[in-house]
């Protein structure tokens, strides 16, 4: 349910916003009849008086905008929101989630924010932001914090946390090559680069590491649709020969692909080795070799940074990189010649 604002209370009570403000912060300056009318309107709108009073006194909205690309039910997105909420909820802040499916939607958000002035900070998850959009936030003194964003320091973010995607992708590539694999397929999604910069970095780092060692992976691209794994399997079966190993951009591709390949008569890892990226919720149960990242931990750190920036406190380490970790399980094996 949409939360009510002080403007909503003023409209329902037929008073000015300043009268609503005084009813909360200086009730002695408002007549009892007017005060009762304001409180009645606040009750009807489920308006939090204590929260509003704090917001009015500090001049803050007590709201954080979180920009997410893609679906919210993905493991990474839901984990990030969980970590953010753990910190913000205890500090009295709400999270407003904005799903961005295109650069146009992103531009509209940043164009309207200076007019609305309804958030205290903006957190951007896993996609790129243009320099002019960052300047729009600076103009209204709203800090911007990145989680797995591209070049946050160079682009003018106030703070950022990220997984070391370069390290993670190199760990994955070297693991497969160490097992003797040279015929490798890399599977990635066909997403707009400016909205999904983190996974773009994974792909580029994986390819560069392989090429530096004389290996040229074949690349298959799938969309974000419901049948994307079936489409990938069709592409794989259409190749002139199957690879000995498959590296996936994320566990969200690797996990269903594992089932689809076995339905088509392939055994993992005897016929094909598979490695994912994320160490998501089902990876351990399925024995998936993957690269571990810790989104809940990263989100908690991002939230703590955000609160410090709102309070104008200096950050000891505003741009923090979390190390990736190779988790070897049963879906990868040494190549038998």
C-alpha positions in Angstrom: 0.0 0.0 0.0 1.3 3.5 -0.9 2.4 5.4 2.2 0.7 8.8 2.8 2.5 12.0 2.8 2.1 15.3 4.7 0.6 16.7 1.5 -2.1 14.0 1.7 -2.9 14.9 5.3 -3.1 18.6 4.5 -5.5 18.0 1.6 -7.8 15.7 3.6 -7.9 18.1 6.6 -8.3 21.2 4.3 -5.4 22.9 5.9 -2.0 24.1 4.7 1.1 21.9 4.9 2.7 24.3 7.4 -0.4 23.8 9.6 0.1 20.0 9.5 3.8 20.6 10.4 3.0 22.8 13.4 0.3 20.3 14.6 3.1 17.7 14.9 6.1 19.9 16.0 4.5 22.9 17.7 1.0 21.9 18.7 0.8 24.9 21.1 0.6 27.2 18.0 -2.5 25.4 16.6 -6.0 25.5 17.9 -7.5 22.4 19.4 -10.2 22.2 16.7 -7.6 22.4 13.9 -5.2 20.0 15.6 -8.0 17.5 16.1 -8.9 17.8 12.4 -5.3 17.2 11.4 -4.9 14.1 13.7 -8.2 12.7 12.4 -7.0 13.0 8.8 -3.6 11.4 9.8 -5.4 8.5 11.4 -7.6 7.9 8.4 -4.5 7.9 6.1 -2.5 5.7 8.4 0.0 8.5 8.6 2.8 7.9 11.1 2.9 10.9 13.4 6.2 10.1 15.1 7.8 9.4 11.8 6.5 12.6 10.2 7.6 14.6 13.2 11.1 13.3 12.9 11.1 14.0 9.1 9.8 17.5 9.6 12.4 18.3 12.3 15.3 17.0 10.3 14.1 18.0 6.8 14.5 14.4 5.6 12.1 12.2 3.8 13.3 9.1 5.8 13.1 7.2 2.5 15.8 5.6 0.3 15.3 5.0 -3.4 16.7 1.7 -4.6 17.0 1.3 -8.4 16.9 -2.3 -9.6 17.1 -3.7 -13.1 15.3 -6.9 -13.8 12.9 -8.9 -11.7 12.8 -8.5 -7.9 12.4 -12.3 -7.3 15.9 -13.0 -8.5 18.2 -14.3 -5.8 20.7 -11.4 -6.1 18.0 -8.7 -6.0 16.1 -10.2 -3.2 19.3 -10.7 -1.2 20.3 -7.1 -1.6 16.9 -5.8 -0.5 17.1 -8.1 2.5 20.4 -6.7 3.6 19.4 -3.1 3.0 16.2 -3.5 5.0 18.0 -5.1 7.9 19.9 -1.8 8.4 17.4 0.8 7.2 14.4 -0.5 9.1 16.1 -0.2 12.5 17.0 3.4 11.7 13.4 4.4 10.7 14.0 4.5 7.0 11.7 3.1 4.3 12.9 1.7 1.0 11.2 2.7 -2.2 12.0 0.3 -5.0 12.1 1.5 -8.6 12.4 -1.2 -11.3 14.3 0.0 -14.3 13.8 -1.8 -17.6 15.2 0.8 -19.9 17.5 3.8 -20.1 14.3 5.9 -20.7 12.8 4.9 -17.4 16.1 5.6 -15.7 16.3 9.1 -17.2 12.8 9.8 -16.2 13.6 8.9 -12.6 16.6 11.3 -12.4 14.7 14.1 -14.2 11.8 14.0 -11.8 13.8 13.5 -8.6 14.9 17.1 -8.2 11.3 18.2 -8.5 9.9 15.6 -6.0 12.8 15.8 -3.5 11.2 12.8 -1.8 14.3 10.6 -1.0 17.4 11.1 1.2 19.7 8.9 -0.9 19.7 6.8 -4.1 21.2 3.2 -4.2 21.8 1.8 -7.7 22.1 -2.0 -8.1 24.3 -3.4 -10.9 23.9 -0.9 -13.7 25.5 2.2 -15.1 24.5 5.8 -14.4 25.3 8.7 -16.7 27.3 11.6 -15.4 24.5 14.2 -15.9 22.2 12.0 -13.8 24.7 12.0 -11.0 25.0 15.8 -11.3 21.2 16.0 -10.9 21.5 14.3 -7.5 24.4 16.5 -6.5 22.3 19.6 -7.3 19.8 18.6 -4.5 22.5 17.2 -2.2 21.3 13.6 -2.5 24.1 11.0 -2.2 24.3 8.1 -4.7 25.6 4.7 -3.7 26.4 1.9 -6.0 26.2 -1.9 -5.5 28.1 -3.7 -8.3 28.1 -0.6 -10.4 30.6 0.2 -13.1 33.5 2.5 -12.3 31.7 4.2 -9.4 34.6 6.4 -8.3 35.3 7.7 -11.8 31.7 8.4 -12.5 31.1 10.4 -9.3 29.3 8.1 -7.0 29.6 9.1 -3.3 30.3 5.5 -2.3 30.0 2.0 -3.6 30.4 -1.7 -2.8 31.1 -4.4 -5.3 32.2 -7.9 -5.8 35.6 -8.2 -7.6 34.1 -9.5 -10.9 37.5 -9.5 -12.6 38.9 -11.7 -9.9 35.8 -14.0 -9.9 35.8 -14.4 -13.7 39.5 -15.2 -13.8 39.0 -17.8 -11.0 36.3 -19.5 -13.1 38.3 -19.4 -16.3 41.5 -20.7 -14.7 39.7 -23.4 -12.9 38.3 -24.8 -16.2 41.6 -24.5 -18.0 43.5 -26.1 -15.1 41.1 -29.1 -15.5 42.3 -29.3 -19.1 39.4 -27.7 -20.8 40.1 -25.8 -24.0 36.7 -26.1 -25.8 34.6 -23.8 -23.6 31.3 -22.1 -24.2 30.4 -19.0 -22.3 26.6 -18.3 -21.9 25.5 -14.8 -21.2 22.2 -12.9 -21.3 21.2 -10.4 -23.9 20.7 -7.4 -21.6 21.2 -3.7 -22.3 24.7 -3.0 -21.3 24.0 0.3 -19.6 21.5 -1.4 -17.3 23.5 -4.5 -16.5 27.2 -3.5 -16.3 28.2 -6.0 -13.6 27.5 -9.0 -15.8 29.2 -7.3 -18.7 32.3 -7.0 -16.7 32.2 -10.7 -15.9 32.0 -11.7 -19.5 34.8 -9.4 -20.6 37.1 -10.6 -17.8 36.4 -14.3 -18.5 37.1 -13.9 -22.2 40.3 -11.9 -21.6 41.7 -14.5 -19.2 41.0 -17.3 -21.6 42.4 -15.5 -24.6 45.6 -14.7 -22.7 46.0 -18.4 -22.3 45.4 -19.3 -25.9 41.8 -20.3 -25.4 38.9 -18.8 -27.5 35.6 -19.6 -25.9 32.5 -19.7 -28.0 29.8 -17.4 -26.8 26.0 -18.1 -26.7 23.6 -15.3 -26.0 20.1 -15.8 -24.5 17.3 -13.4 -23.6 15.7 -12.9 -20.2 12.5 -14.6 -21.3 10.8 -17.6 -19.7 12.1 -20.1 -22.3 15.7 -18.8 -22.3 17.3 -22.0 -21.1 15.5 -24.1 -23.8 16.8 -21.7 -26.4 20.3 -22.1 -25.0 20.1 -25.9 -25.2 18.8 -25.6 -28.8 21.8 -23.4 -29.6 24.2 -25.9 -27.9 22.8 -28.9 -29.8 23.0 -26.9 -33.1 26.8 -26.5 -32.7 29.0 -28.6 -34.9 30.4 -30.2 -31.7 29.5 -29.9 -28.0 32.0 -28.1 -25.7 33.7 -29.9 -22.9 32.9 -27.1 -20.4 30.3 -24.4 -20.0 30.7 -21.2 -18.0 27.6 -19.3 -17.2 27.2 -15.7 -16.5 25.2 -16.5 -13.3 23.7 -19.4 -11.4 20.3 -18.4 -12.7 21.5 -19.8 -16.1 23.6 -22.6 -14.8 21.1 -24.3 -12.5 18.2 -24.8 -15.0 20.8 -25.6 -17.8 22.1 -28.5 -15.6 18.6 -30.1 -15.6 18.0 -29.4 -19.3 21.3 -31.0 -20.4 20.6 -34.1 -18.3 17.1 -34.4 -19.8 18.8 -34.4 -23.2 21.1 -37.3 -22.3 24.2 -35.5 -21.1 25.8 -36.3 -17.7 27.5 -33.6 -15.7 30.4 -33.5 -15.3 31.3 -36.6 -17.2 30.2 -35.3 -20.6 30.2 -31.6 -19.8 31.6 -29.5 -16.9 29.5 -26.5 -15.7 30.5 -23.6 -13.6 28.1 -20.8 -12.4 28.6 -17.5 -10.7 27.0 -16.2 -7.5 26.7 -19.3 -5.2 23.0 -18.7 -5.0 20.5 -20.5 -2.9 20.3 -23.8 -4.9 24.0 -24.1 -5.8 25.1 -26.1 -2.8 22.2 -28.5 -3.0 22.9 -29.2 -6.7 26.7 -29.4 -6.2 27.3 -26.5 -8.6 30.8 -25.3 -8.9 30.5 -21.5 -8.8 31.9 -18.2 -7.8 30.7 -17.0 -4.4 29.6 -13.4 -3.7 27.8 -12.2 -0.6 25.0 -9.8 -1.6 23.4 -9.5 1.9 26.8 -8.6 3.4 27.5 -6.1 0.6 24.0 -4.5 1.1 24.5 -4.1 4.8 27.7 -2.3 4.2 26.1 -0.1 1.5 23.3 0.8 3.9 25.8 1.8 6.6 27.6 4.0 4.1 24.3 5.5 3.1 23.4 6.5 6.6 26.8 8.0 7.2 26.5 10.1 4.0 23.1 11.3 5.0 24.5 12.4 8.4 27.4 14.1 6.5 30.0 11.8 8.2 33.2 11.0 6.4 33.7 7.4 5.2 37.0 5.6 5.9 36.6 3.5 2.8 33.9 4.9 0.5 34.7 2.4 -2.4 34.9 -1.1 -1.0 35.6 -4.3 -3.0 34.5 -7.7 -1.7 36.7 -10.6 -2.8 35.2 -13.4 -4.9 35.7 -17.0 -3.9 35.9 -20.1 -6.1 33.6 -22.8 -4.7 34.5 -26.2 -6.3 31.8 -28.8 -6.2 30.8 -31.8 -8.3 29.7 -30.1 -11.6 33.3 -29.6 -12.8 35.9 -32.4 -13.4 39.2 -32.9 -15.1 38.9 -33.5 -18.8 39.6 -37.1 -19.8 41.4 -37.3 -23.2 
